Amino acid sequence: MEDKEEFLKEFGDYYGYPNGPKTIDEIRAAEFKRLEDTVYLDHAGATLYSESQMEAIFKDLTTSVYGNPHSQSDSSSATSDIVAEARRQVLDYCNASQKNYKCIFTSGATAALKLIGENFPWSCQSSFMYTMENHNSVLGIREYALSQGAAAFAVDIKEAVGQGGASGSPVTSVKISQLPVQRRNEAEVLEGELTGDAFNLFAFPSECNFSGLRFSLDLVNIVKQNAETILEGSPYSKGGWMVLIDAAKGCATQPPDLSLYPADFVVISFYKLFGYPTGLGALIVRNDAAKLLKKTYFGGGTVAASIADIDFVRRREGVEEHFEDGTISFLSIASIRHGFKIFSTLTASAMCRHTMALAMFLKKKLLALRHENGSSVCTLYGNRSLKVFSHDSGSIVSFNLKRPDGSWFGYREVEKLASLSGIQLRTGCFCNPGACAKYLGLSHSDLLSNLEAGHICWDDNDIINGKPTGAVRVSFGYMSTYEDAKKFIDFIKRSFVSMPSELEKGYLLRTKSIPYPHEGLENQLSRSGCYLKSITIYPIKSCAGFSVESWPLSSTGLQYDREWLLKSLTGEILTQKKAPEMSLINTFINLNQLMLSVESPRCKGKLQIKLDSDSYLCGKEELYMHNQRCEVQCYQNEINQWFSNAVGQPCTLVRCCHSQYCFSLSKNRSMGMCRNVDSRVNFANEAQFLLISEESVSDLNNRLCSNTQKRSGVATPYVNPMRFRPNLVISGGEPYAEDGWRNFKIGDTYFTSLGGCNRCQMINFYHQMGQVKKTNEPLATLASYRRVKGKILFGILLRYDSGDKAVLDTNSWLNVRDEVYLNSE
C-alpha cells in the first residue's frame, strides 16, 4: 500500500479516472472479472472488450433483425440506418466534418491501407515518402508505388515530436533526413525531368507501435504545404502531396483531430480501440482525395448498373458504396456503437492520461533497476521524456534487459517466463522493421545476416551475434491498473535482477567433468553410488511410453524409441503441445512377437501392428524435421483412421526408416546439430536418450511444496519423474549431480552427456480423471533456479558412445539396477 500511495502522489491526477463515473477499481471489478489471475499487457496488439459491452451487443443482436443492406426491406433499411450512424460516430471520433470526409468500412486497418495503395494515382513522377517507424502494412504500399514506376523513400524525422497546436511548430523546427531513393523503372524518368504534376503520398503513424513515440500531427500541414522546404529542394518533393495517418494504435487514446490536421487518409482498427469486433476497420478519406483514387475492380453493391455480355458498367457515385465491394460486415458494424459508448463515458483524453501515467511509472521503475554490481538492467527505446504531462509518448513501453556482465537476456526468455507468471505481453519487432532496426542499431548487413542465420518473424532467434533481434513490449489499455504494472515490475525484479550465484541457487550446470579418452577407461571409472531405477521407451513421439526391466540398444538409442510419429494432413508433426490427447495413447512393444500394441480411451479396440510385416505399409515419402530430411514409411488408411479417432483430428502414422541428422555438443557446451558425428536419432527432438535423477525430482518437489505453502488453499503439485518423459531414471547421489557428468558408464554401456535438457510447457500437462489438464508447474518453479541463458534445464541428454568400436554392439542391453560409473579424474 505504501508503494501505491507513492504512485498516487505523483500520478493521482491522471490515473484511474478521478472525474469519471467509475473508478478504475470499479471498472475492473465489474467489467473484467476474467483478469483476476491474469496480467494482460498487450493492448497495442489487441485491447480487451468489457462484459457490459458484450452483453449489450448480444442483447442487440438477439432482439433486432438486421438484413443485408443491399436490399429495400424493413430489416435492410434498419441495417442501413445503423451503418449510417456508425459512419457518423467514426467521423465524430476524429472530429471530421461529414461535409469533407467519408468513412469507408474495411476488413481491418491493413485492408484500408491496401485500398489506398492499389487505387492511388501513382505515376513515374510520383513519390511515396514514409517514416522509418511504420508498420509492415504501410510499407506494403511501397509495392504499388514501385510497380507503377514511382519513387519510394523512407525519412527519419528528428524533431517533429510532441503534439503541437493548430498554428503548429514552425517548419524550421522539423528536421527530416531523406534516406536512399528506391526505384524499379529508372529508365522511365530522369530526376531532372520530374515535374509538379504528380500526386505524392506521405505516410506516418500517429503513434509508433514499437516505441510508443507519438508523431506531431503538425506534419500533416507541413508536408502538404511545405514539402519542398523540408525536403530541401529534393526533386522528389515536387507535385501535390497527400498525407496518410496510420492511427490503428494511436487512435485508442488520442484520435487525430481532422478539423485541425486535415489528413487525406486515416486508417482505424476497431479491435485495437475497444476489443470487439475483430476483422473490421475503417478508412476515413477526404472527399477530394477520394475523387483521385483510381478503382479498377467492381463488386456487389458498388455499381449502379452492369451488362454481363458487353463491356459496360456504371459505378455508384457515393464514396462509401464505390469502395465497399460486396456486403459489408454489417453485424460487426452494428456492434461498434457499444464500444463508442464506453469511450464517450470515460473520454479519450482521460484514457490517454490514465495509460500514460502507467507507462511513465513503469519506465521510471525499469530505468531505476540495478544489478548487484551496479550495472543497469533495462534499456528503453523511444524514451523521450519521463514527465507525465509530456504528450510525445503513448501507452507503450518497449525495452530489452541486460545481465550483470552486459550481455542481453533474450526477449523470448522474458516472454516465456512472463507467461508462467500469468503475464501476457508481446515480443519481437511488432511488424515494424524500420523502428526495430533504428532503435536496436541493426544495419542492413545485420538484418541480412540474421535472415541468413535463419531468423524470421515470430521465431525464437532473439539474440544473434550478441545483439537482440527484437524487444519486449508492454502496452496499457484503458482498464489497466497500477497493480498490473506493479506485478510486472516485481516479476522483472524476481526473474532478471541481481541473479544469484551458481552456489546459491544452482542456476548453472556443473561442469567439473572433462572429456577423456576411452583408452584405459576402466582404470578411470569409479562407482557413483547411483543405479538405473527405470527404463522407458516411447515408440510413438509424444504418446505415452512403457517401462521395462531390460531393453536392447540400437544405433539410434533404445530400440524402437520414437521410431513412429503422427502428422496432420497438412504435414505438421503432432505433439502434446497442440494435441494433448496424445498423452492418453498407451503403447507397448512385445519383443518376442515383434508387435506394437496401441490403446486409447477414445477407441474401442486395441490396435496391433506387426513390426516385421509390410502388409500395413503403403509406400514411402520424405519428411522434414528440424530442417533435416528423413525417409519414412506410411501406413494404410485403417491404421490412420484409428489414430485420427484417438487424437480427435485427421492424422497419419509414419515410421522412420532412414535418418540423416544427428546432434552433438558444440565447443561452448551448448546443444547443436551436426552431420559429422556418428549419432543417429529417430524422431526425438534432440538426442538419443534423456536421463533424469530421482534425487533431482525430489528436490524439485520440495521446492514446489515450499512454494505452495506460501499460497494458502493451493494443493501441492507433486511431480512424478515420468512427467519429464525420461528414457532413463537413476537413483542415488546428490540432486543435480548429473549436471557435471560428461562421460560415464551404465552397466556395460558408455554414454556421453550432451548437456542439459531445455524444458518447455509440455511438462505442465498432467492427467486427471482421464482428461489432460495444464498448470504452470513445475516449469515456473524450475525457471526460478534452473535457468541458463534463456533455457530452463532439467535432466541431461545423452548419446551412446561406442568409443573405439566401429559400430554398436547390437547385443548391448540396458538393465534396471545397473550401476553408474563415473570418471574418477
C-alpha positions in Angstrom: 0.0 0.0 0.0 2.9 2.3 0.7 4.1 1.9 -2.9 0.7 2.7 -4.3 0.4 5.8 -2.1 3.7 7.0 -3.5 2.5 6.3 -7.0 -0.8 8.2 -6.5 1.2 11.2 -5.1 2.9 11.5 -8.5 0.3 10.3 -10.9 -3.0 10.5 -9.0 -4.3 13.4 -11.0 -4.1 11.3 -14.2 -4.6 7.7 -13.0 -7.9 6.0 -12.5 -10.5 8.4 -14.0 -10.7 10.7 -10.9 -13.5 12.7 -12.5 -15.3 9.8 -14.2 -18.5 8.0 -13.3 -16.5 4.9 -12.1 -13.0 4.5 -10.6 -10.6 2.1 -12.3 -11.0 -0.4 -9.5 -14.8 -0.4 -10.0 -14.3 -0.8 -13.8 -12.0 -3.8 -13.3 -14.3 -5.4 -10.7 -17.5 -5.0 -12.8 -16.2 -5.4 -16.3 -13.1 -7.5 -16.4 -13.6 -10.3 -13.8 -11.7 -12.7 -16.2 -8.5 -10.8 -15.5 -8.4 -11.9 -11.8 -5.4 -14.2 -12.3 -4.0 -12.6 -15.5 -1.9 -9.5 -16.1 -2.7 -8.5 -19.7 -0.2 -6.1 -21.1 -0.6 -6.4 -24.9 -3.2 -3.7 -25.6 -1.2 -2.5 -28.6 -1.8 -5.9 -30.1 -5.4 -6.2 -29.1 -7.2 -4.5 -26.3 -10.0 -6.2 -24.3 -13.7 -5.9 -24.6 -15.8 -5.3 -21.4 -18.5 -7.5 -20.1 -21.3 -4.9 -20.4 -20.1 -4.1 -23.9 -20.6 -7.7 -25.0 -23.9 -8.1 -23.1 -25.2 -5.0 -24.9 -24.1 -6.5 -28.3 -25.6 -9.8 -27.5 -28.9 -8.2 -26.5 -28.9 -6.1 -29.6 -28.3 -9.0 -32.0 -30.8 -11.2 -30.2 -33.6 -8.7 -30.1 -33.1 -7.0 -33.5 -33.5 -8.2 -37.1 -30.7 -6.9 -39.4 -31.0 -7.7 -43.1 -28.5 -7.3 -45.9 -28.2 -3.6 -46.5 -28.2 -4.2 -50.3 -32.0 -4.5 -50.2 -35.1 -2.4 -49.6 -36.8 -4.5 -46.9 -37.6 -3.1 -43.5 -34.8 -5.2 -41.9 -32.4 -4.0 -44.6 -33.4 -0.4 -44.0 -32.8 -0.8 -40.3 -29.3 -2.1 -41.1 -28.6 0.8 -43.4 -29.6 3.2 -40.6 -27.3 1.5 -38.2 -24.4 1.6 -40.7 -25.0 5.3 -41.4 -25.0 6.1 -37.7 -21.7 4.1 -37.3 -20.1 6.1 -40.0 -21.1 9.3 -38.2 -19.6 8.0 -34.9 -16.3 7.2 -36.6 -16.1 10.6 -38.2 -17.1 12.4 -34.9 -14.4 10.4 -33.0 -11.8 12.0 -35.2 -13.6 15.4 -35.4 -14.0 15.0 -39.1 -16.7 17.0 -40.9 -19.2 14.8 -42.7 -19.1 17.5 -45.4 -15.4 17.0 -46.1 -14.8 13.3 -45.1 -16.3 9.9 -45.7 -16.0 6.7 -43.7 -15.3 3.5 -45.7 -15.6 0.3 -43.7 -13.0 -2.4 -44.5 -12.0 -5.8 -43.1 -9.3 -4.1 -41.0 -6.6 -1.4 -40.9 -4.4 -3.4 -43.3 -7.3 -3.7 -45.8 -7.7 0.1 -45.6 -4.0 0.7 -46.3 -4.2 -1.8 -49.2 -7.2 0.1 -50.6 -5.1 3.3 -50.7 -2.1 1.6 -52.2 -3.9 -0.1 -55.1 -6.1 2.8 -56.0 -3.7 5.8 -55.5 -2.9 7.7 -58.8 0.7 6.6 -59.0 2.8 7.6 -62.0 6.5 7.6 -62.8 6.7 11.1 -61.4 5.1 10.2 -58.1 6.8 9.8 -54.7 5.9 7.6 -51.7 7.5 9.0 -48.6 7.2 7.3 -45.3 8.7 7.5 -41.8 11.1 4.7 -40.7 8.7 4.0 -37.9 5.9 2.3 -39.9 4.0 -0.9 -39.7 4.6 -3.5 -42.5 1.1 -2.9 -43.7 2.1 0.7 -44.5 5.4 -0.4 -46.1 3.4 -2.7 -48.3 2.0 0.3 -50.1 5.6 0.7 -51.5 5.0 -2.3 -53.8 2.2 -0.5 -55.6 4.2 2.7 -55.9 7.3 1.0 -57.2 5.4 -1.2 -59.6 3.9 1.9 -61.3 7.4 3.5 -61.7 7.1 5.8 -58.7 9.9 6.6 -56.3 9.8 5.5 -52.7 12.0 6.6 -49.8 12.0 6.5 -46.0 12.6 9.6 -43.9 13.9 9.9 -40.4 12.1 12.7 -38.5 14.4 14.1 -35.8 12.4 16.8 -34.1 8.7 16.7 -35.1 7.7 15.0 -31.9 5.1 16.4 -29.5 1.5 17.4 -30.1 1.5 20.9 -31.4 -1.4 23.3 -31.8 -3.2 24.2 -34.9 -0.9 27.0 -35.6 1.8 24.3 -35.3 5.5 24.4 -34.9 7.4 26.4 -37.5 8.7 24.4 -40.4 12.2 25.2 -39.4 11.7 23.1 -36.2 11.3 19.9 -38.3 14.4 18.1 -39.4 13.8 15.4 -42.0 16.6 13.2 -43.2 15.8 11.6 -46.5 17.1 8.0 -46.9 18.1 6.5 -50.3 15.5 6.6 -53.0 14.2 3.2 -54.2 13.1 2.9 -57.8 12.4 -0.1 -60.1 12.0 1.6 -63.5 14.9 4.1 -63.6 14.8 4.4 -67.4 11.3 5.9 -67.5 12.1 9.2 -65.9 15.3 11.1 -65.0 15.5 13.2 -61.9 15.8 16.4 -63.9 12.6 15.7 -65.7 10.4 15.5 -62.6 7.5 18.0 -62.8 5.0 19.2 -60.3 2.0 17.5 -61.9 2.3 14.2 -60.0 0.5 13.1 -56.9 2.6 12.0 -53.9 1.8 10.3 -50.7 3.4 10.7 -47.2 2.6 8.1 -44.5 3.3 8.2 -40.8 1.8 6.7 -37.7 0.1 8.8 -35.1 1.8 6.6 -32.5 4.7 4.2 -33.2 3.6 0.7 -32.3 7.2 -0.2 -31.5 8.3 2.6 -29.2 5.1 4.4 -28.3 6.5 7.6 -29.6 3.8 10.0 -30.9 4.4 12.0 -34.0 3.3 15.6 -34.2 0.2 15.9 -36.3 1.7 19.2 -37.5 3.4 17.0 -40.1 0.1 16.9 -42.0 0.1 20.7 -42.7 3.9 20.9 -43.0 4.1 18.2 -45.7 1.0 19.3 -47.6 2.1 23.0 -47.7 5.9 23.0 -47.5 7.2 19.7 -48.8 9.9 21.3 -50.9 11.2 23.3 -48.0 11.5 20.4 -45.5 13.0 18.1 -48.2 15.5 20.9 -49.0 14.6 21.2 -52.6 14.8 17.4 -53.4 13.4 16.8 -56.9 11.2 14.2 -55.3 9.4 16.8 -53.3 7.6 18.3 -56.3 3.9 17.8 -57.0 0.8 17.6 -54.9 1.2 15.9 -51.5 -1.4 13.8 -49.8 -1.0 12.6 -46.2 -1.9 9.2 -44.7 -2.1 8.7 -40.9 -1.9 5.2 -39.6 -4.0 5.6 -36.5 -4.5 1.9 -35.8 -2.6 2.2 -32.5 -2.7 5.9 -31.6 -6.5 6.2 -32.1 -7.2 4.2 -28.9 -6.2 7.1 -26.7 -5.5 10.1 -28.9 -7.6 10.2 -32.1 -6.4 12.8 -34.7 -8.4 16.0 -34.8 -9.0 16.3 -38.5 -10.5 19.7 -38.2 -7.0 20.9 -37.2 -4.9 18.4 -39.1 -6.7 17.7 -42.4 -5.0 14.5 -43.4 -6.3 12.9 -46.6 -6.4 9.4 -45.3 -6.7 7.9 -41.7 -6.9 4.2 -41.0 -8.5 2.7 -37.9 -8.8 -0.7 -36.4 -11.7 -1.3 -34.0 -10.4 -4.2 -32.0 -7.5 -2.0 -31.0 -10.0 0.6 -29.8 -12.4 -1.5 -27.7 -11.5 -5.2 -28.2 -14.5 -6.1 -30.4 -15.3 -6.6 -33.2 -12.3 -8.1 -34.9 -12.0 -8.1 -38.7 -13.3 -4.6 -39.0 -11.5 -1.4 -39.8 -12.2 1.9 -41.4 -10.7 4.3 -43.9 -11.5 8.0 -43.3 -10.9 9.8 -46.6 -11.2 13.4 -47.7 -13.7 13.8 -50.5 -11.3 15.5 -52.8 -8.7 12.7 -52.2 -11.3 10.0 -52.8 -12.1 11.5 -56.2 -8.4 11.0 -57.3 -8.4 7.3 -56.4 -8.5 5.0 -59.5 -10.5 1.9 -58.7 -10.5 -0.9 -61.2 -12.4 -3.8 -59.7 -16.1 -3.6 -59.0 -18.1 -5.9 -56.8 -21.6 -6.3 -55.5 -23.1 -3.1 -54.2 -20.6 -0.8 -55.9 -22.3 -0.5 -59.3 -25.4 1.3 -60.4 -25.7 -1.0 -63.5 -23.7 -3.5 -65.4 -24.3 -5.7 -68.5 -22.9 -9.2 -68.5 -22.1 -9.8 -72.1 -20.7 -6.5 -73.2 -18.1 -4.2 -71.7 -20.4 -1.9 -69.8 -20.5 -0.8 -66.2 -21.8 2.3 -64.4 -20.4 2.7 -60.9 -22.1 4.2 -57.9 -21.1 7.8 -57.2 -21.1 7.7 -53.4 -17.6 7.4 -51.9 -18.5 4.6 -49.4 -20.6 2.5 -51.8 -17.9 3.0 -54.6 -15.2 1.3 -52.5 -17.1 -1.2 -50.3 -17.1 -4.2 -52.5 -19.6 -6.9 -51.6 -21.8 -6.9 -48.5 -20.1 -5.1 -45.6 -19.8 -6.8 -42.2 -23.0 -5.1 -41.0 -23.4 -7.1 -37.8 -19.9 -6.1 -36.7 -20.6 -2.5 -37.7 -23.7 -2.6 -35.6 -21.5 -3.6 -32.6 -19.1 -0.7 -32.6 -21.7 1.8 -31.2 -21.5 -0.2 -27.9 -17.7 0.3 -27.9 -18.0 4.0 -28.6 -20.5 4.3 -25.7 -17.6 3.3 -23.3 -15.3 5.9 -24.9 -17.9 8.6 -24.6 -18.3 7.8 -20.9 -14.7 7.7 -20.0 -13.5 10.2 -22.7 -10.4 9.6 -24.9 -8.4 12.3 -23.1 -9.0 10.7 -19.7 -7.9 7.3 -21.1 -4.9 8.9 -22.6 -3.8 10.4 -19.2 -4.6 7.1 -17.4 -2.5 4.9 -19.7 0.3 7.5 -20.0 0.6 7.6 -16.2 1.1 3.8 -16.1 3.6 3.9 -18.9 5.6 6.7 -17.2 5.5 4.9 -13.9 6.8 1.7 -15.5 9.5 3.4 -17.4 10.8 5.1 -14.2 10.9 1.9 -12.3 12.6 0.0 -15.1 15.3 2.6 -15.5 16.0 2.6 -11.8 16.7 -1.2 -11.7 20.3 -2.1 -11.0 22.2 -5.4 -10.7 24.3 -6.2 -7.6 27.3 -4.8 -9.4 25.6 -1.5 -10.1 25.1 -2.1 -13.8 21.8 -1.1 -15.4 19.2 -3.8 -16.0 16.9 -2.1 -18.6 17.4 -0.3 -21.9 14.3 1.6 -23.0 13.5 2.5 -26.6 12.0 5.8 -27.7 12.1 7.2 -24.2 11.9 11.0 -24.9 10.6 12.2 -21.5 9.6 10.9 -18.1 7.2 13.8 -17.4 3.6 12.6 -17.1 2.3 15.7 -18.9 4.5 15.1 -21.9 2.5 14.3 -25.0 5.3 12.7 -27.0 4.9 9.3 -25.5 1.9 6.9 -25.5 0.9 3.8 -23.6 3.8 1.6 -24.9 7.0 0.7 -23.0 9.5 -1.1 -25.2 12.8 -2.4 -23.8 15.4 -5.1 -23.5 17.1 -6.4 -20.4 20.8 -6.9 -19.7 22.7 -9.3 -17.4 25.2 -8.1 -14.9 28.0 -8.7 -17.4 26.3 -6.6 -20.1 25.1 -9.4 -22.3 21.4 -9.4 -23.3 18.6 -11.5 -22.0 16.7 -12.8 -25.0 13.2 -11.3 -25.4 11.7 -14.8 -25.8 13.1 -15.7 -22.4 11.3 -12.8 -20.9 8.0 -13.7 -22.7 8.2 -17.4 -21.7 8.8 -16.6 -18.0 6.2 -13.9 -18.1 3.6 -16.4 -19.4 4.5 -18.7 -16.5 3.8 -15.8 -14.1 0.4 -15.1 -15.7 1.6 -12.1 -17.6 0.7 -11.6 -21.2 2.9 -9.3 -23.3 4.4 -9.1 -26.8 8.0 -9.6 -28.0 9.8 -9.3 -31.4 9.7 -6.4 -33.8 5.9 -6.0 -33.8 5.7 -5.9 -37.7 7.7 -2.6 -37.6 11.1 -3.4 -39.1 12.2 0.2 -39.5 11.7 1.2 -35.9 13.2 -2.1 -34.8 16.4 -1.6 -36.8 16.6 2.1 -35.8 16.3 1.5 -32.0 18.3 -1.7 -31.9 21.0 -0.3 -34.1 20.7 -3.0 -36.7 22.4 -2.3 -40.0 21.3 -3.7 -43.4 24.1 -6.2 -43.1 22.9 -7.2 -39.6 19.4 -7.7 -40.9 20.5 -9.8 -43.9 22.9 -11.9 -41.9 20.2 -12.5 -39.3 18.0 -13.7 -42.2 20.8 -16.0 -43.4 21.1 -17.3 -39.9 17.5 -18.5 -40.1 15.8 -15.6 -38.3 12.3 -14.7 -39.4 9.3 -13.0 -37.7 7.9 -14.9 -34.7 10.7 -17.4 -34.3 12.9 -18.0 -31.2 16.1 -16.4 -32.6 16.1 -13.5 -30.2 19.9 -13.0 -29.9 22.2 -13.3 -32.9 25.9 -12.3 -32.8 25.4 -10.8 -29.4 22.6 -8.4 -30.5 18.9 -8.6 -29.8 16.8 -9.1 -32.9 13.7 -7.6 -31.3 12.4 -6.2 -28.0 9.9 -6.7 -25.2 6.8 -4.6 -25.4 4.4 -3.7 -22.6 1.3 -1.7 -23.5 -1.5 -0.5 -21.3 -5.2 -0.2 -22.0 -8.0 1.9 -20.5 -8.7 -0.9 -18.0 -5.1 -1.4 -16.9 -4.3 -0.8 -13.3 -1.4 0.1 -11.0 -1.5 -3.5 -9.8 -0.8 -4.7 -13.3 2.2 -2.5 -13.6 3.4 -3.4 -10.1 3.1 -7.2 -10.7 5.1 -6.8 -13.9 7.9 -4.8 -12.1 8.0 -7.4 -9.3 8.3 -10.1 -12.0 11.3 -8.4 -13.6 13.0 -7.9 -10.3 12.4 -11.5 -9.3 13.5 -13.0 -12.6 16.2 -10.8 -14.0 17.7 -8.5 -11.4 20.9 -9.4 -9.4 20.9 -13.1 -10.4 22.1 -15.3 -7.5 25.4 -17.1 -8.0 25.6 -20.7 -9.0 26.4 -21.9 -5.5 23.4 -20.1 -4.0 20.7 -21.2 -6.4 22.2 -23.9 -8.7 21.4 -21.8 -11.8 24.3 -23.1 -13.9 25.2 -26.6 -14.9 28.1 -28.2 -13.1 31.0 -28.6 -15.5 33.7 -30.2 -13.4 33.9 -33.4 -15.5 36.0 -33.2 -18.7 36.2 -35.4 -21.7 38.6 -38.3 -21.5 39.9 -40.9 -24.0 38.5 -44.4 -24.0 41.9 -46.0 -23.8 42.4 -47.0 -20.2 38.9 -46.0 -19.3 38.3 -48.9 -16.9 41.0 -47.5 -14.6 39.4 -44.1 -14.5 35.9 -45.1 -13.6 34.5 -45.3 -10.1 31.2 -46.1 -8.5 28.9 -43.1 -8.2 26.5 -44.6 -5.7 23.8 -44.3 -8.4 22.0 -47.1 -10.2 19.5 -47.3 -13.0 16.0 -47.2 -11.5 13.8 -47.4 -14.6 13.9 -47.7 -18.4 11.1 -46.2 -20.5 10.5 -46.5 -24.3 8.2 -44.1 -26.2 7.6 -45.8 -29.6 5.3 -43.0 -30.9 6.6 -39.5 -30.5 4.5 -37.6 -27.8 2.4 -40.6 -26.9 2.7 -42.5 -23.6 5.6 -44.9 -23.2 6.1 -48.2 -21.3 8.6 -49.2 -18.7 10.7 -52.4 -18.8 13.3 -54.2 -16.7 15.7 -54.5 -19.6 15.9 -53.4 -23.2 18.2 -53.7 -26.2 20.1 -50.8 -27.7 20.3 -49.8 -31.4 22.3 -47.3 -33.4 19.5 -44.7 -32.6 19.3 -45.3 -28.8 16.8 -47.6 -27.2 15.4 -49.9 -29.8 12.2 -48.6 -31.3 12.2 -45.4 -29.2 10.4 -42.6 -31.0 10.5 -44.6 -34.3 7.0 -43.5 -35.2 5.2 -40.2 -35.2 1.8 -38.8 -36.1 1.4 -35.9 -38.6 -1.6 -33.9 -39.7 -2.9 -34.0 -43.2 -1.1 -30.7 -43.8 2.2 -32.3 -42.9 2.5 -30.7 -39.4 4.1 -33.1 -36.8 1.7 -33.6 -34.0 2.9 -33.3 -30.3 1.2 -32.9 -27.0 1.6 -29.1 -27.2 -1.1 -29.0 -29.9 -2.8 -32.3 -29.3 -2.7 -33.1 -25.5 -4.9 -36.2 -26.1 -1.8 -37.9 -27.4 -0.6 -38.4 -23.9 -3.7 -40.7 -23.4 -2.5 -43.1 -26.1 -0.7 -46.0 -24.5 1.9 -48.1 -26.3 3.7 -51.4 -25.7 6.1 -53.5 -27.8 6.4 -57.2 -27.3 9.9 -58.1 -28.5 9.1 -61.9 -28.7 6.1 -61.3 -31.0 7.6 -58.2 -32.6 4.2 -56.5 -32.1 3.4 -52.8 -31.4 0.2 -52.6 -29.4 -1.7 -49.2 -29.0 -4.7 -48.4 -26.9 -6.7 -45.2 -26.4 -9.8 -44.4 -24.3 -11.3 -42.9 -27.4 -11.1 -46.1 -29.3 -12.9 -49.4 -28.5 -10.4 -51.9 -29.8 -6.7 -52.3 -29.3 -4.6 -51.6 -32.4 -1.8 -54.1 -33.1 0.9 -53.6 -35.7 3.3 -56.3 -36.7 6.8 -54.8 -36.7 8.3 -57.2 -39.3 5.4 -57.1 -41.7 4.9 -54.9 -44.8 1.2 -55.6 -45.0 0.3 -52.4 -43.2 2.5 -50.2 -45.3 1.6 -48.2 -48.3 4.8 -46.6 -49.6 7.5 -44.2 -48.6 7.8 -40.4 -48.5 10.3 -37.8 -47.3 9.7 -35.9 -44.0 11.4 -32.7 -42.9 12.1 -32.3 -39.2 14.4 -29.8 -37.6 15.3 -28.7 -41.1 16.6 -32.1 -41.9 15.3 -34.8 -44.3 14.4 -38.3 -43.4 12.7 -41.1 -45.2 9.5 -42.5 -43.6 7.2 -45.4 -44.2 3.5 -44.6 -44.5 0.6 -46.7 -43.2 -2.7 -47.7 -44.6 -6.0 -45.8 -44.1 -7.3 -48.3 -41.5 -4.4 -47.6 -39.1 -4.6 -43.8 -39.8 -8.3 -43.8 -39.1 -7.7 -45.4 -35.7 -5.2 -42.7 -34.7 -7.4 -40.0 -36.1 -10.1 -41.1 -33.7 -7.7 -41.4 -30.8 -6.3 -37.9 -31.3 -9.6 -36.2 -32.4 -8.3 -34.9 -35.7 -7.3 -36.4 -39.0 -3.7 -37.6 -39.0 -1.4 -40.3 -40.4 1.2 -42.6 -38.8 4.7 -42.8 -40.2 7.7 -44.8 -39.3 11.3 -43.7 -39.6 13.3 -45.8 -41.9 16.3 -43.6 -42.6 17.6 -40.6 -40.7 20.3 -38.2 -41.9 20.6 -35.9 -39.0 22.3 -36.1 -35.6 23.2 -33.9 -32.6 26.4 -33.2 -30.7 27.8 -31.0 -28.1 29.4 -27.8 -29.6 32.5 -26.2 -28.3 30.6 -23.9 -25.9 28.8 -27.0 -24.4 25.5 -26.0 -26.0 23.3 -28.2 -28.0 23.8 -28.0 -31.7 23.1 -30.0 -34.8 25.8 -31.6 -36.9 26.3 -34.3 -39.6 29.9 -35.4 -38.9 29.2 -37.4 -35.7 28.0 -41.0 -35.7 25.0 -40.3 -33.5 21.7 -41.1 -35.3 18.3 -40.5 -33.8 14.8 -41.3 -34.9 12.1 -38.7 -34.1 13.5 -37.5 -30.7 13.8 -33.7 -30.6 17.5 -33.5 -29.6 19.2 -36.7 -28.5 19.1 -40.5 -28.3 18.4 -40.6 -24.5 17.1 -38.4 -21.7 18.2 -39.1 -18.2 16.5 -37.9 -15.0 17.7 -38.2 -11.4 15.2 -39.3 -8.8 17.0 -37.1 -6.3 16.7 -34.0 -8.5 13.0 -34.7 -8.9 12.7 -35.0 -5.1 14.5 -31.6 -4.7 12.1 -30.1 -7.2 9.1 -31.5 -5.3 10.4 -30.0 -2.0 10.6 -26.6 -3.7 7.1 -27.0 -5.1 5.9 -27.8 -1.6 7.6 -24.8 -0.2 6.1 -22.5 -2.8 2.6 -23.8 -2.4 2.7 -23.5 1.4 3.2 -19.7 0.8 -0.1 -19.7 -1.0 -2.9 -20.9 1.2 -5.5 -23.1 -0.2 -3.3 -24.4 -3.1 -2.7 -28.1 -3.4 0.9 -29.2 -3.6 1.6 -30.2 -7.2 3.7 -33.4 -6.6 5.6 -34.3 -9.8 6.4 -37.8 -10.8 9.7 -38.4 -12.8 7.6 -39.7 -15.7 6.2 -36.1 -16.1 9.5 -35.3 -17.9 9.3 -38.3 -20.3 12.7 -39.7 -19.5 14.2 -42.8 -21.0 16.4 -43.4 -18.0 15.8 -42.6 -14.3 18.7 -43.0 -11.9 18.6 -43.2 -8.2 21.2 -42.3 -5.6 23.7 -39.5 -5.3 23.1 -35.8 -4.8 20.4 -33.7 -6.6 21.7 -32.4 -9.9 25.0 -34.3 -9.7 24.2 -35.5 -13.2 24.8 -31.9 -14.5 28.5 -32.4 -14.1 28.7 -35.8 -15.8 30.5 -35.8 -19.2 31.4 -39.4 -20.0 30.2 -42.3 -17.9 29.1 -45.9 -18.0 25.8 -47.6 -17.0 26.3 -51.3 -16.7 28.4 -52.2 -19.7 27.3 -49.3 -21.9 29.2 -46.0 -22.3 27.5 -42.6 -22.7 28.4 -39.0 -23.4 26.4 -36.2 -22.0 25.3 -33.6 -24.5 24.3 -31.1 -21.7 21.1 -30.2 -20.0 17.6 -30.7 -21.5 15.7 -27.5 -22.2 12.2 -27.9 -20.8 9.1 -26.4 -22.3 5.3 -26.2 -21.4 4.9 -29.9 -22.2 5.9 -30.8 -18.7 3.0 -28.8 -17.3 0.4 -31.2 -18.8 -1.0 -33.8 -16.4 -3.8 -36.4 -16.3 -6.8 -36.1 -14.0 -9.8 -38.4 -14.3 -9.0 -39.4 -17.8 -8.5 -35.8 -19.0 -5.5 -33.8 -19.8 -5.0 -30.7 -17.7 -2.5 -27.9 -17.7 -0.9 -25.8 -15.0 2.1 -23.5 -14.8 4.1 -26.0 -12.7 6.6 -27.4 -12.5 8.1 -25.2 -15.2 7.5 -22.0 -13.2 9.5 -23.3 -10.2 12.2 -24.7 -12.4 12.5 -21.3 -14.0 13.3 -19.8 -10.6 16.5 -21.8 -10.1 17.4 -23.9 -13.3 17.6 -21.1 -15.9 20.7 -20.8 -18.0 20.7 -18.0 -20.7 17.1 -18.4 -21.6 16.9 -22.2 -21.2 15.2 -24.0 -18.3 17.3 -27.1 -17.8 16.3 -30.3 -16.1 17.8 -33.7 -16.8 20.6 -34.4 -19.3 20.7 -35.5 -22.9 22.9 -38.5 -23.8 24.2 -40.3 -26.8 25.5 -43.8 -26.9 29.3 -43.7 -27.0 30.9 -46.6 -28.9 34.4 -45.5 -28.1 36.9 -47.0 -30.5 34.4 -49.6 -31.7 33.5 -49.2 -35.4 29.8 -50.0 -34.8 27.4 -50.5 -31.9 27.3 -54.0 -30.4 23.8 -55.0 -31.4 23.7 -57.4 -28.4 24.0 -54.5 -25.9 21.2 -54.2 -23.4 20.4 -51.8 -20.5 19.1 -53.3 -17.3 17.3 -51.9 -14.4 19.6 -51.9 -11.3 22.7 -51.5 -13.5 25.3 -49.3 -11.6 26.5 -46.0 -12.8 30.3 -45.5 -13.1 31.8 -42.0 -13.4 35.2 -40.6 -14.4 37.3 -40.5 -11.3 39.5 -37.7 -12.5 
